[in-house]
Amino acid sequence: MLKVWGRRSAFNVQKVMWVVAELGLPHDRIDIGGAFGGLDDPAFLAINPHGRIPVIDDAGLVVWESHAIIRYLCARYGSGTLWPPDAAERSFADRWMDWSATTLQRDFMDLFWGYYRTPDDERNWPRLRELIERCARHYRLLDAQLAQRPYLGGHRFTMADVPAGTTLYRYLGLDLERPPIPYREHVMVPFDELRGRLAF
């Protein structure tokens, strides 16, 4: 059975767990990191010398770094679905995964830490305003791309959609001014009137 090390609230672990769920892989997730500690435990450092999560063990093969894990799982278990078998088509997914890691996630996580994780009186608002604008540009870019095709990698859901998609829940949950995008206008609407109602 696939083993996944990492706590549920860790952003990079969430990306991996989404892929695990999409692929329907039986797994055992082990809480480690954050309040659970253990990242400096010699047994954990033996499987990941960087002492970071997530890490997987798939039948004895240990893989660390979230995007490497995603690519590995998709290549091994998701050919034809999350892993496009055609190299040219897969290049779209690869490009968006790399962009998510080097551009979107970098700015978004700086914003998340600077705003959400930092106490109110310690926030650096000049830096936060810059990050808010940078993230707004990134999400406008994603929205423009998704206006041209249903998914980042093309006409079907692939590994490309997971890293960018994972940011949305946190981003849209922050009490910040954000650019208007169709997703927010049409999907993130109140649904309180449905609670406990089987019929109208």
LOTISE-606974 format. One record per residue (C-alpha): residue number from 1; residue in three letters; x, y, z. Coordinates in steps of 0.02 Angstrom, whole numbers, plus 50000, padded with zeros to 5 digits. Layout:
<nodes>
NODE_pos_code_c1_c2_c3
NODE_NUM_ala_X_Y_Z $
...
</nodes>
This chain:
<nodes>
NODE_pos_code_c1_c2_c3
NODE_1_met_50000_50000_50000 $
NODE_2_leu_50058_50176_49958 $
NODE_3_lys_50123_50271_50110 $
NODE_4_val_50112_50460_50116 $
NODE_5_trp_50201_50561_50251 $
NODE_6_gly_50126_50730_50289 $
NODE_7_arg_49990_50817_50387 $
NODE_8_arg_49821_50855_50306 $
NODE_9_ser_49837_51044_50321 $
NODE_10_ala_50003_51054_50229 $
NODE_11_phe_49979_51135_50059 $
NODE_12_asn_50100_51023_49964 $
NODE_13_val_50028_50868_50047 $
NODE_14_gln_49855_50921_49990 $
NODE_15_lys_49913_50922_49808 $
NODE_16_val_49978_50744_49824 $
NODE_17_met_49823_50683_49915 $
NODE_18_trp_49712_50756_49779 $
NODE_19_val_49807_50654_49650 $
NODE_20_val_49799_50499_49760 $
NODE_21_ala_49610_50521_49770 $
NODE_22_glu_49590_50553_49583 $
NODE_23_leu_49686_50393_49546 $
NODE_24_gly_49591_50295_49678 $
NODE_25_leu_49750_50229_49758 $
NODE_26_pro_49739_50135_49923 $
NODE_27_his_49853_50226_50042 $
NODE_28_asp_49905_50257_50220 $
NODE_29_arg_49939_50438_50264 $
NODE_30_ile_50053_50467_50413 $
NODE_31_asp_50037_50631_50510 $
NODE_32_ile_50205_50716_50522 $
NODE_33_gly_50261_50897_50523 $
NODE_34_gly_50183_51050_50604 $
NODE_35_ala_50108_51008_50774 $
NODE_36_phe_50149_50823_50745 $
NODE_37_gly_50336_50856_50733 $
NODE_38_gly_50451_50717_50675 $
NODE_39_leu_50533_50804_50528 $
NODE_40_asp_50703_50799_50614 $
NODE_41_asp_50683_50618_50669 $
NODE_42_pro_50829_50514_50603 $
NODE_43_ala_50710_50384_50531 $
NODE_44_phe_50619_50518_50430 $
NODE_45_leu_50781_50603_50376 $
NODE_46_ala_50839_50434_50311 $
NODE_47_ile_50698_50438_50182 $
NODE_48_asn_50705_50626_50148 $
NODE_49_pro_50869_50711_50195 $
NODE_50_his_50784_50881_50173 $
NODE_51_gly_50664_50846_50316 $
NODE_52_arg_50513_50910_50220 $
NODE_53_ile_50342_50842_50175 $
NODE_54_pro_50265_50762_50076 $
NODE_55_val_50358_50600_50050 $
NODE_56_ile_50288_50439_49978 $
NODE_57_asp_50342_50258_49981 $
NODE_58_asp_50268_50158_49838 $
NODE_59_ala_50318_49976_49859 $
NODE_60_gly_50492_50026_49918 $
NODE_61_leu_50519_50173_49801 $
NODE_62_val_50533_50333_49902 $
NODE_63_val_50492_50497_49815 $
NODE_64_trp_50494_50673_49890 $
NODE_65_glu_50450_50847_49823 $
NODE_66_ser_50265_50869_49786 $
NODE_67_his_50277_50895_49598 $
NODE_68_ala_50397_50750_49577 $
NODE_69_ile_50274_50643_49674 $
NODE_70_ile_50129_50702_49567 $
NODE_71_arg_50223_50665_49406 $
NODE_72_tyr_50277_50494_49469 $
NODE_73_leu_50103_50441_49526 $
NODE_74_cys_50021_50505_49367 $
NODE_75_ala_50150_50420_49255 $
NODE_76_arg_50136_50255_49348 $
NODE_77_tyr_49949_50249_49381 $
NODE_78_gly_49866_50382_49273 $
NODE_79_ser_49925_50357_49094 $
NODE_80_gly_49786_50414_48980 $
NODE_81_thr_49701_50514_49117 $
NODE_82_leu_49803_50628_49229 $
NODE_83_trp_49961_50584_49131 $
NODE_84_pro_49940_50624_48945 $
NODE_85_pro_50030_50486_48850 $
NODE_86_asp_50073_50601_48705 $
NODE_87_ala_50233_50698_48742 $
NODE_88_ala_50172_50858_48657 $
NODE_89_glu_50008_50856_48753 $
NODE_90_arg_50100_50816_48914 $
NODE_91_ser_50213_50966_48887 $
NODE_92_phe_50064_51079_48919 $
NODE_93_ala_50035_50995_49087 $
NODE_94_asp_50220_51006_49128 $
NODE_95_arg_50230_51190_49086 $
NODE_96_trp_50082_51235_49197 $
NODE_97_met_50148_51128_49339 $
NODE_98_asp_50316_51215_49331 $
NODE_99_trp_50233_51386_49319 $
NODE_100_ser_50127_51344_49471 $
NODE_101_ala_50282_51297_49571 $
NODE_102_thr_50397_51439_49519 $
NODE_103_thr_50274_51583_49499 $
NODE_104_leu_50100_51558_49570 $
NODE_105_gln_50142_51458_49725 $
NODE_106_arg_50291_51566_49771 $
NODE_107_asp_50188_51726_49772 $
NODE_108_phe_50032_51646_49844 $
NODE_109_met_50122_51563_49990 $
NODE_110_asp_50213_51726_50029 $
NODE_111_leu_50042_51811_50032 $
NODE_112_phe_49966_51672_50138 $
NODE_113_trp_50106_51679_50265 $
NODE_114_gly_50118_51868_50266 $
NODE_115_tyr_49931_51894_50286 $
NODE_116_tyr_49850_51740_50362 $
NODE_117_arg_49991_51666_50464 $
NODE_118_thr_50062_51832_50525 $
NODE_119_pro_49978_51921_50674 $
NODE_120_asp_49883_52079_50623 $
NODE_121_asp_50003_52199_50706 $
NODE_122_glu_50155_52121_50624 $
NODE_123_arg_50094_52123_50444 $
NODE_124_asn_50201_52212_50314 $
NODE_125_trp_50065_52299_50215 $
NODE_126_pro_50175_52374_50078 $
NODE_127_arg_50239_52198_50039 $
NODE_128_leu_50064_52123_50056 $
NODE_129_arg_49990_52248_49932 $
NODE_130_glu_50126_52199_49808 $
NODE_131_leu_50088_52014_49834 $
NODE_132_ile_49900_52043_49820 $
NODE_133_glu_49927_52124_49650 $
NODE_134_arg_50048_51989_49592 $
NODE_135_cys_49925_51852_49640 $
NODE_136_ala_49783_51946_49555 $
NODE_137_arg_49885_51948_49393 $
NODE_138_his_49918_51761_49410 $
NODE_139_tyr_49735_51719_49435 $
NODE_140_arg_49681_51833_49293 $
NODE_141_leu_49805_51740_49183 $
NODE_142_leu_49734_51572_49237 $
NODE_143_asp_49558_51633_49206 $
NODE_144_ala_49604_51693_49031 $
NODE_145_gln_49682_51525_48991 $
NODE_146_leu_49531_51431_49055 $
NODE_147_ala_49418_51540_48947 $
NODE_148_gln_49504_51460_48796 $
NODE_149_arg_49496_51278_48852 $
NODE_150_pro_49415_51180_48993 $
NODE_151_tyr_49577_51133_49083 $
NODE_152_leu_49754_51200_49094 $
NODE_153_gly_49827_51050_49003 $
NODE_154_gly_49696_51050_48865 $
NODE_155_his_49527_50966_48847 $
NODE_156_arg_49534_50852_48999 $
NODE_157_phe_49583_50860_49181 $
NODE_158_thr_49767_50818_49203 $
NODE_159_met_49906_50836_49329 $
NODE_160_ala_49922_51018_49269 $
NODE_161_asp_49763_51069_49358 $
NODE_162_val_49808_51004_49530 $
NODE_163_pro_49944_51127_49588 $
NODE_164_ala_49853_51283_49528 $
NODE_165_gly_49685_51217_49586 $
NODE_166_thr_49750_51180_49760 $
NODE_167_thr_49786_51365_49789 $
NODE_168_leu_49607_51418_49751 $
NODE_169_tyr_49526_51361_49913 $
NODE_170_arg_49648_51458_50020 $
NODE_171_tyr_49657_51607_49903 $
NODE_172_leu_49469_51629_49891 $
NODE_173_gly_49451_51602_50078 $
NODE_174_leu_49564_51749_50123 $
NODE_175_asp_49473_51908_50171 $
NODE_176_leu_49561_52011_50038 $
NODE_177_glu_49508_52109_49886 $
NODE_178_arg_49527_51999_49733 $
NODE_179_pro_49495_52026_49548 $
NODE_180_pro_49323_51973_49487 $
NODE_181_ile_49336_51807_49398 $
NODE_182_pro_49192_51702_49331 $
NODE_183_tyr_49231_51557_49449 $
NODE_184_arg_49204_51667_49600 $
NODE_185_glu_49048_51748_49529 $
NODE_186_his_48962_51589_49474 $
NODE_187_val_49026_51451_49587 $
NODE_188_met_49071_51530_49753 $
NODE_189_val_48894_51584_49795 $
NODE_190_pro_48799_51556_49958 $
NODE_191_phe_48702_51394_49969 $
NODE_192_asp_48631_51409_50145 $
NODE_193_glu_48453_51386_50079 $
NODE_194_leu_48495_51205_50039 $
NODE_195_arg_48545_51152_50216 $
NODE_196_gly_48431_51016_50281 $
NODE_197_arg_48311_51028_50134 $
NODE_198_leu_48273_50873_50032 $
NODE_199_ala_48147_50968_49925 $
NODE_200_phe_48076_51142_49899 $
</nodes>
